[in-house]
Amino acid sequence: MGFTRESLELLRSRIDLIEVLSPYLKLQRSGAAYKGLCPFHEEKSPSFIVQRGDSHYHCFGCGAHGDAIQFLMTHLKMSFSEAVENLSEKFHVQLQESEQDDRPKGPPKTALKDVLERACHFYQFALLHTLEGHAALDYLYSRGIDLEFIQKFRFGLAPKQSQVFLRAMHEQKISNALLEETGLMSKGREFFSDRITIPICDAVGAVIGFSARKYKTDTFGGKYINTPETSLFKKSKVLFGLSFSRKTIAKERKAMIVEGQIDALRLIDSGFPWTVAGQGTAFGEDHTKELVHLGVRQVYLALDGDTAGQEAAIKIGNLFQKEGVEVLVVPLPEKCDPDLVLQEKGPAEWQKRLDSSVDYLTFLVGRLSKTISLNTPAGKNELVQTIAKQIRQWDHPLMIHESLRKLARLTQTPESIIGVPEGNTPQIYIKRSASVTFTEVDPDRILEADLLRWLFLMGEGTPELVAIAEANLQPFHFRLHVARSLFEKYLAASKENRPRDLLTLAIDLDQAEQQLFMAEILQKRVNRERAVPCFIETVQRILERHWMHRREEIKLKIYSGACTEAEVLDLARQFDQIKKERPQTNIPAS
């Protein structure tokens, strides 16, 4: 994120907090305020308050406090940049990138999304109101897809007749350059032709591309084709259906993964709004990280029952198990998919299949035993060692330990042979990779980012954090210039009783480096219930770091050989004195 102060100021002036909250909360007018049940904790009497015209909400039950950006980050698990861009689109503010931002320039995302939205309207009209569309409708009806479903998920039709779509777009003053940039046009021709279109949306529902299915056997190309890679659409990162499922996934911390778009939409429509699908490519690490970021702790894999589907289940399951996420595999016979089950037997039957899901290791042993015999010593050794090697690649020691023990039980193999230590003590395995916000693991950067994260996300609603920071920390405690600058700006705003909501803080940042650092540190979530003790711990670590640094500086001077004997004695006294003055975080009386 690197936007000009002027464009962020304009965005702040346009935001209507009630309008932002209303799609997600039931707010009722109460005098000059609006009240509702807090989305951040369970309650029966409304304690979540928003004053008309104010830019903040506050819950008198759990203490939740923030602005529109904080709400989108906390409730919908958006990143800071996603929240800013979402609000800019909602309130029609074109964010201007700052001159220091060296990212590749191109048409604004809002302009691209507007083009795709207009295309979506055109495709919908062509499906519902043309003779060619009626043939496509007949095909959809034959698949058990009714008009309500079609309208809900905005199905459309890319006409076969050449240039019809382009003429319609040109009449709306949309240039070929924009059509090329959005992937709707290629080499002077429409990219989609003679196909049923299904819009692909980002996590908040804006159209970023299309998946197009042929409905006639003589249509050129594969069954499905997707929008080519654009600045908006990266198929390795997009989860189809997330705009419909994101809220439930974040709330219930579970997700169901299917192969096809129709499968995903059918399940969402049938009462399983925690379903997503990959996007015409292998489900990969970026897809996994998106769901892990939403807090998912349990994943159901409902992939097709054929060999390809089962092999995909092995690979996808491994990605989540590596992250410590529980994986359950939904049993499906060959030539069967979720869409077919729902059409023929309904949601109740699908729920039965979910209830009969098997855990990942049981599925994996069963799957591999179809090609590797457990009835021979060599076969059993190969199967056990293959799975054990895979388990040891995972990132969490306890997950590895317990999974190895389970593998031993499933294959009736002594734990000691598989490598499970006696006494049920997990071995400490070294992680082979780590997912961190920053490109380099810099402990100083991580520590100072942690401190600022607590202040930015909790400081305004938890004033004791600010008091602790003021009582203990000075600018010299920070090693990163950008962190020191942000800390000083935050405390200055607090002392002057100026707003410290996230958008106001972003507006007050002069440099793109500061904006980018702020966006990065806000990627990680915080545990609101442990705000004060965690903040105290972070402050203590910074104080001890500075204390140890002072001691090391003196030691280096003593051993440098550049000091006189008297100077060495004086430095030694300083060292001993500092050693006795181990810092302790000062907690101001409330």
C-alpha positions in Angstrom: 0.0 0.0 0.0 1.4 3.4 -1.0 -1.4 5.9 -1.5 -1.3 9.7 -1.4 -2.5 11.5 1.7 -5.1 13.4 -0.4 -6.8 10.3 -1.7 -6.9 8.7 1.8 -8.3 12.0 3.2 -11.0 11.9 0.6 -11.8 8.3 1.4 -12.1 9.1 5.1 -14.5 11.9 4.4 -16.7 9.6 2.3 -16.9 6.6 4.6 -20.3 6.0 6.2 -19.6 3.5 9.0 -23.3 2.5 9.3 -23.3 1.6 5.6 -20.2 -0.5 6.1 -21.6 -2.4 9.1 -25.2 -2.9 7.9 -24.6 -5.8 5.6 -23.1 -7.8 8.4 -25.0 -6.6 11.5 -28.6 -5.9 12.4 -28.4 -2.4 13.8 -31.4 -0.6 15.3 -31.8 3.1 15.9 -31.6 4.2 19.5 -31.7 8.0 19.8 -28.6 9.4 18.1 -27.0 6.0 18.1 -27.3 2.6 16.5 -27.2 -0.6 18.6 -26.7 -4.2 17.7 -25.4 -7.6 18.9 -21.6 -7.5 18.9 -20.1 -9.8 16.3 -16.9 -10.3 18.3 -18.4 -12.1 21.3 -21.6 -14.0 22.2 -24.3 -11.8 23.8 -28.1 -11.6 24.1 -28.5 -7.9 24.8 -27.0 -5.4 22.3 -23.9 -3.6 23.6 -22.3 -2.8 20.2 -22.8 1.0 19.7 -22.2 3.3 16.7 -23.0 7.0 16.9 -24.5 8.5 13.8 -21.8 10.4 12.0 -19.0 8.9 14.1 -16.2 7.0 12.4 -15.8 4.4 15.3 -17.8 1.6 16.8 -17.5 0.4 20.4 -18.7 -2.6 22.3 -19.4 -2.1 26.0 -19.4 -5.8 26.5 -16.0 -7.0 25.2 -14.3 -3.7 24.6 -14.0 -4.1 20.8 -13.3 -0.6 19.3 -12.3 0.5 15.9 -13.1 2.0 12.5 -14.4 0.7 9.2 -11.0 -0.7 8.3 -10.6 -2.5 11.7 -14.1 -4.0 11.3 -13.3 -5.4 7.9 -10.0 -6.8 9.1 -11.4 -8.3 12.2 -14.8 -9.5 11.0 -14.0 -10.5 7.4 -10.3 -11.2 8.0 -9.2 -8.8 5.3 -5.7 -7.5 5.1 -5.2 -3.8 5.7 -4.7 -3.1 2.0 -7.7 -5.2 1.0 -9.9 -3.2 3.5 -8.7 0.1 2.2 -9.3 -0.9 -1.4 -12.7 -2.4 -0.6 -13.8 0.9 1.0 -12.4 2.9 -1.9 -14.6 0.9 -4.3 -17.6 1.0 -2.0 -17.5 4.8 -1.7 -16.2 5.5 -5.2 -12.9 7.0 -4.3 -10.0 6.5 -6.7 -6.9 6.0 -4.6 -3.9 7.7 -6.1 -0.6 5.9 -5.6 2.2 7.9 -4.0 5.2 8.8 -6.2 7.5 6.7 -4.0 5.5 3.6 -4.8 7.6 1.8 -7.5 5.0 -0.9 -8.3 4.1 -1.3 -12.0 1.6 1.3 -12.9 -1.6 0.5 -14.9 -5.3 1.2 -15.0 -6.8 1.6 -11.5 -8.3 -1.6 -10.1 -11.6 0.2 -9.7 -11.7 0.9 -13.4 -10.9 -2.7 -14.2 -13.6 -4.0 -11.9 -16.1 -1.6 -13.4 -15.4 -3.0 -16.8 -15.9 -6.6 -15.6 -19.1 -5.7 -13.8 -20.5 -4.2 -17.0 -19.4 -7.4 -18.9 -21.2 -9.5 -16.3 -24.4 -7.5 -16.9 -24.0 -8.0 -20.6 -23.6 -11.7 -20.3 -26.6 -12.0 -18.0 -28.7 -10.1 -20.5 -27.5 -12.4 -23.3 -28.5 -15.5 -21.3 -31.9 -14.4 -20.2 -33.1 -12.3 -23.1 -31.8 -13.7 -26.4 -32.7 -16.7 -28.6 -29.1 -18.0 -28.2 -29.5 -17.6 -24.5 -32.6 -19.8 -24.4 -30.7 -22.7 -25.7 -28.1 -22.2 -23.0 -30.9 -22.0 -20.4 -32.3 -25.3 -21.6 -28.9 -26.9 -21.0 -28.7 -25.4 -17.5 -32.3 -26.5 -16.7 -31.4 -30.0 -17.8 -28.5 -29.9 -15.2 -31.0 -29.1 -12.5 -30.0 -25.5 -12.3 -33.1 -23.3 -12.0 -33.7 -19.6 -12.7 -33.3 -18.5 -9.1 -29.9 -20.2 -8.9 -28.9 -18.6 -12.2 -29.8 -15.1 -11.0 -28.3 -15.6 -7.6 -24.9 -16.5 -8.9 -25.1 -14.3 -12.0 -24.7 -16.8 -14.8 -24.5 -15.4 -18.3 -23.7 -16.2 -21.9 -20.9 -15.1 -24.1 -22.6 -15.1 -27.5 -21.2 -17.0 -30.5 -21.8 -14.2 -32.9 -18.5 -12.3 -33.4 -18.2 -8.6 -32.3 -21.5 -8.4 -30.5 -19.9 -8.2 -27.1 -17.2 -5.7 -28.3 -19.7 -3.4 -29.9 -21.7 -3.4 -26.6 -18.6 -2.5 -24.6 -17.6 0.2 -27.1 -21.0 1.8 -26.9 -20.3 2.2 -23.1 -17.1 4.0 -23.9 -14.9 1.1 -22.8 -11.6 1.0 -24.7 -9.9 -2.0 -26.2 -7.0 -1.3 -23.9 -9.2 -1.9 -20.8 -10.8 -4.9 -22.4 -7.3 -6.4 -23.0 -6.3 -5.5 -19.4 -9.3 -7.3 -18.0 -8.8 -10.4 -20.2 -12.1 -9.9 -22.0 -10.4 -9.3 -25.3 -7.4 -11.0 -27.0 -5.8 -10.1 -30.3 -8.8 -8.0 -31.4 -11.4 -10.7 -30.6 -13.6 -11.5 -27.7 -11.9 -14.0 -25.3 -15.1 -15.8 -24.5 -17.4 -17.0 -27.2 -20.3 -19.5 -27.3 -20.0 -20.4 -23.6 -22.0 -20.0 -20.4 -20.2 -17.6 -18.1 -19.8 -17.8 -14.3 -18.3 -14.7 -12.7 -15.3 -15.1 -10.5 -15.3 -12.7 -7.6 -12.7 -11.5 -5.1 -13.2 -12.2 -1.4 -15.7 -9.3 -1.1 -17.8 -10.0 -4.2 -16.3 -7.8 -6.9 -16.0 -9.5 -10.3 -12.4 -10.1 -11.2 -12.8 -12.6 -14.1 -15.0 -15.3 -15.5 -15.1 -19.1 -15.9 -16.8 -20.1 -19.1 -18.3 -23.6 -19.8 -19.2 -24.9 -23.1 -22.7 -26.3 -23.4 -22.5 -27.6 -27.0 -20.2 -30.4 -28.1 -19.0 -28.6 -31.1 -17.7 -25.6 -29.2 -13.9 -25.2 -29.6 -11.6 -25.9 -26.6 -11.9 -27.6 -23.2 -15.0 -27.9 -21.0 -14.0 -24.9 -19.0 -11.8 -21.9 -19.8 -10.9 -19.1 -17.4 -10.0 -15.5 -17.7 -6.2 -15.3 -18.5 -3.9 -14.0 -15.8 -4.5 -10.2 -15.2 -3.6 -7.7 -12.5 -6.8 -8.7 -10.8 -7.1 -12.4 -11.5 -4.3 -14.7 -10.4 -5.7 -18.2 -10.6 -3.1 -19.7 -8.2 -4.4 -17.3 -5.5 -8.2 -17.1 -6.2 -10.6 -19.4 -4.3 -13.8 -19.7 -6.2 -16.9 -19.1 -3.9 -15.0 -17.3 -1.2 -17.1 -14.2 -1.5 -20.1 -16.2 -0.5 -18.3 -18.3 2.1 -15.7 -16.1 3.8 -17.8 -14.9 6.7 -18.9 -18.5 7.7 -15.5 -19.9 7.2 -13.9 -17.2 9.4 -16.7 -17.7 12.1 -16.8 -21.5 12.1 -13.1 -22.0 11.3 -13.8 -24.8 8.8 -13.9 -25.0 5.1 -15.0 -27.6 2.4 -12.9 -27.8 -0.8 -14.4 -29.2 -4.0 -13.1 -29.4 -7.6 -15.7 -27.6 -9.7 -17.4 -24.2 -9.6 -20.9 -25.8 -10.0 -20.1 -28.1 -7.1 -19.1 -25.1 -4.9 -22.1 -23.0 -5.8 -24.6 -25.9 -5.4 -23.2 -26.6 -1.9 -23.3 -23.0 -0.9 -26.9 -22.8 -2.2 -27.9 -26.0 -0.3 -26.9 -24.8 3.1 -23.1 -25.3 3.2 -21.8 -21.7 2.9 -18.3 -22.7 3.9 -17.4 -24.2 0.5 -14.7 -23.1 -2.0 -13.0 -24.5 -5.1 -9.7 -24.1 -6.8 -9.7 -22.1 -10.0 -8.8 -24.2 -12.9 -5.4 -25.1 -11.5 -3.9 -27.4 -8.9 -4.9 -26.3 -5.4 -1.6 -24.9 -4.0 0.1 -23.2 -1.1 -1.3 -19.8 -1.8 -4.9 -21.2 -1.6 -3.9 -23.0 1.6 -2.5 -19.8 3.2 -5.6 -17.9 2.3 -7.7 -20.3 4.3 -5.2 -20.6 7.2 -5.2 -16.8 7.3 -9.0 -17.0 7.9 -8.4 -19.1 10.9 -9.4 -22.5 9.5 -8.7 -25.4 11.8 -10.7 -28.1 10.0 -10.9 -28.8 6.2 -13.2 -31.3 4.4 -12.0 -32.5 1.0 -14.9 -33.4 -1.2 -13.1 -34.1 -4.4 -14.3 -36.4 -7.2 -14.2 -40.1 -6.6 -12.0 -40.9 -9.6 -8.2 -41.5 -9.5 -7.4 -37.8 -10.2 -9.6 -36.7 -7.4 -8.1 -39.0 -4.9 -4.6 -38.1 -5.9 -5.5 -34.4 -5.5 -6.9 -35.2 -2.0 -3.5 -36.6 -1.0 -1.7 -33.5 -2.2 -4.2 -31.0 -0.8 -4.5 -32.8 2.5 -0.8 -32.8 2.9 -0.7 -29.0 2.5 -3.1 -28.5 5.3 -1.7 -31.2 7.6 1.7 -29.5 7.2 0.1 -26.3 8.6 -1.5 -28.2 11.6 -5.0 -28.1 10.2 -7.2 -31.2 10.6 -8.2 -32.8 7.3 -11.2 -35.0 6.7 -11.9 -36.7 3.3 -15.5 -37.1 2.2 -16.1 -40.5 0.6 -17.4 -40.3 -2.9 -17.7 -43.2 -5.4 -16.1 -43.0 -8.9 -18.0 -40.8 -11.4 -19.7 -39.0 -8.5 -19.4 -35.4 -7.4 -21.2 -33.1 -4.9 -23.5 -31.7 -7.6 -24.8 -35.1 -8.5 -25.4 -36.1 -4.8 -27.3 -32.9 -4.1 -29.4 -33.2 -7.3 -30.4 -36.8 -6.7 -30.6 -37.1 -2.9 -30.5 -33.6 -1.4 -28.6 -31.8 1.4 -29.5 -34.4 4.1 -27.6 -37.1 2.1 -24.7 -34.8 1.7 -24.6 -34.2 5.5 -24.5 -38.0 6.0 -21.5 -38.1 3.8 -19.8 -35.4 5.8 -20.5 -37.3 9.0 -18.9 -40.4 7.5 -15.7 -38.6 6.5 -12.4 -40.2 7.3 -9.3 -38.5 8.7 -6.4 -37.8 6.4 -4.0 -40.5 7.7 -6.7 -43.2 7.5 -7.5 -42.1 4.0 -3.8 -42.0 3.0 -3.0 -45.5 4.3 -6.1 -46.9 2.6 -5.3 -45.2 -0.7 -1.6 -46.2 -0.8 -2.4 -49.8 0.3 -4.3 -50.2 -3.0 -1.0 -50.1 -4.8 1.4 -51.1 -2.1 0.6 -54.4 -0.4 0.6 -54.5 3.4 0.7 -58.3 3.3 4.4 -58.6 2.6 7.3 -57.3 4.7 8.8 -55.3 1.9 5.4 -53.8 0.9 4.6 -52.8 4.5 8.0 -51.3 5.0 7.7 -49.2 1.8 4.2 -47.9 2.7 5.1 -47.1 6.3 8.4 -45.4 5.4 6.7 -43.4 2.6 4.1 -42.0 4.9 6.5 -41.4 7.8 8.8 -39.4 5.5 5.8 -37.3 4.4 4.8 -36.7 8.0 8.3 -35.6 9.0 8.1 -32.8 6.4 5.2 -31.1 8.4 5.9 -27.9 10.4 4.5 -28.6 13.9 6.3 -31.0 16.2 3.3 -32.2 18.1 1.4 -32.8 14.8 4.3 -34.9 13.6 4.6 -36.8 16.9 0.9 -37.7 17.1 0.6 -38.5 13.4 3.5 -40.9 13.6 1.9 -42.6 16.6 -1.4 -42.9 14.6 0.4 -44.3 11.6 1.9 -47.0 13.9 -1.6 -47.9 15.1 -3.1 -47.9 11.6 -0.4 -50.2 10.2 0.1 -52.3 13.4 3.7 -51.3 13.5 5.7 -50.7 16.8 6.1 -47.0 17.5 9.9 -47.4 18.1 10.4 -48.7 14.6 8.6 -45.7 13.0 10.7 -43.4 15.1 8.2 -42.3 17.8 10.2 -41.5 21.0 9.3 -43.3 24.2 7.5 -41.5 27.0 5.2 -39.7 24.5 7.6 -36.8 24.3 7.4 -35.0 21.0 10.7 -34.7 19.2 11.7 -31.2 18.2 11.9 -31.1 14.5 13.4 -28.1 12.7 10.9 -26.4 10.4 12.0 -26.5 6.8 10.3 -23.3 6.0 8.4 -20.6 7.7 5.6 -18.3 6.6 6.4 -14.9 7.8 5.3 -11.4 6.8 8.7 -10.2 5.9 11.1 -11.4 3.2 13.9 -12.0 5.8 13.6 -13.3 9.3 14.8 -10.2 11.2 14.1 -10.6 14.9 14.4 -6.8 15.6 11.8 -6.1 12.8 9.5 -8.8 14.1 9.7 -7.7 17.7 9.1 -4.0 16.9 6.3 -4.9 14.5 4.6 -6.9 17.2 4.6 -3.9 19.6 3.2 -1.6 16.9 0.5 -4.2 15.9 -0.8 -4.2 19.5 -0.9 -0.4 19.6 -2.5 0.1 16.2 -5.2 -2.6 16.6 -5.9 -2.3 20.4 -4.5 1.0 21.6 -7.4 3.3 21.1 -9.9 1.0 22.8 -7.4 -0.2 25.5 -5.8 2.9 26.9 -3.6 1.0 29.4 -1.5 -0.2 26.4 -0.6 3.4 25.6 0.1 4.1 29.3 2.5 1.2 29.5 4.2 2.3 26.3 4.7 5.8 27.5 5.9 4.7 30.9 8.6 2.3 29.5 9.7 3.1 26.0 11.6 5.9 24.3 12.5 6.3 20.6 16.0 5.1 21.3 14.6 1.6 22.2 13.8 1.0 18.5 16.4 -0.2 16.1 14.3 0.2 12.9 14.0 3.8 11.8 10.5 3.2 10.3 9.3 1.5 13.5 10.6 4.4 15.6 8.9 6.9 13.4 5.5 5.1 13.6 5.8 4.8 17.4 6.5 8.5 17.8 3.6 9.4 15.5 1.2 7.2 17.4 2.2 8.5 20.9 2.0 12.1 19.6 -1.5 11.5 18.4 -2.4 10.0 21.7 -1.0 12.9 23.8 -2.8 15.4 21.6 -6.1 13.4 21.8 -6.2 13.0 18.0 -8.0 10.1 16.4 -5.9 6.9 16.1 -8.1 4.8 13.8 -6.2 2.9 11.1 -7.2 5.2 8.2 -6.2 8.3 10.1 -2.9 6.8 11.0 -2.3 5.8 7.4 -3.1 9.4 6.3 -0.5 10.7 8.7 2.3 8.7 7.2 4.5 10.7 4.9 6.5 8.0 3.2 5.6 5.0 1.2 8.0 3.0 3.3 5.9 3.8 6.4 2.6 2.9 4.7 4.1 -0.4 3.4 5.4 -1.3 6.9 2.1 -0.5 8.5 0.3 -2.7 5.9 2.7 -5.5 6.6 2.5 -5.5 10.4 -1.3 -5.5 10.2 -1.4 -8.8 8.2 -1.1 -10.8 11.5 -4.1 -11.1 13.8 -4.1 -10.5 17.5 -5.8 -12.3 20.4 -7.9 -9.5 21.8 -8.5 -11.3 25.2 -4.7 -11.4 25.9 -3.9 -7.8 24.7 -2.5 -6.5 28.0 -0.3 -9.4 29.0 1.0 -9.9 25.5 1.8 -6.3 25.1 3.6 -6.2 28.5 5.7 -9.3 27.4 6.6 -7.5 24.1 7.6 -4.3 26.0 9.7 -6.4 28.4 11.6 -8.1 25.5 12.4 -4.7 23.9 13.7 -3.4 27.3 15.8 -6.5 27.8 17.2 -6.2 24.3 18.3 -2.7 24.9 19.8 -3.7 28.3 21.8 -6.5 26.7 22.9 -4.2 23.9 24.3 -1.7 26.4 26.3 -4.4 28.1 27.6 -5.7 24.8 28.7 -2.2 23.8 30.8 -1.9 27.0 32.3 -5.3 26.6 33.4 -4.4 23.1 35.0 -1.2 24.3 36.9 -3.1 27.1 38.2 -5.7 24.7 39.0 -3.2 21.9 42.5 -2.5 23.3 41.9 1.2 22.7 41.2 2.2 26.3 43.6 3.1 29.1 43.7 1.1 32.3 41.7 3.7 34.1 39.1 3.8 31.3 38.8 0.0 31.4 38.2 0.1 35.2 35.5 2.7 34.8 33.9 0.7 32.0 34.0 -2.4 34.2 32.2 -0.5 37.0 29.6 0.6 34.5 29.1 -3.0 33.3 28.6 -4.3 36.8 26.1 -1.5 37.5 24.1 -2.1 34.4 24.2 -5.9 35.1 22.4 -5.2 38.4 19.8 -3.0 36.8 17.9 -5.6 34.7 14.9 -3.8 33.5 11.4 -4.6 34.6 8.3 -3.3 32.8 6.6 -0.5 34.8 2.8 -1.0 35.0 1.2 2.4 35.7 -1.6 2.4 38.3 -5.0 2.5 36.6 
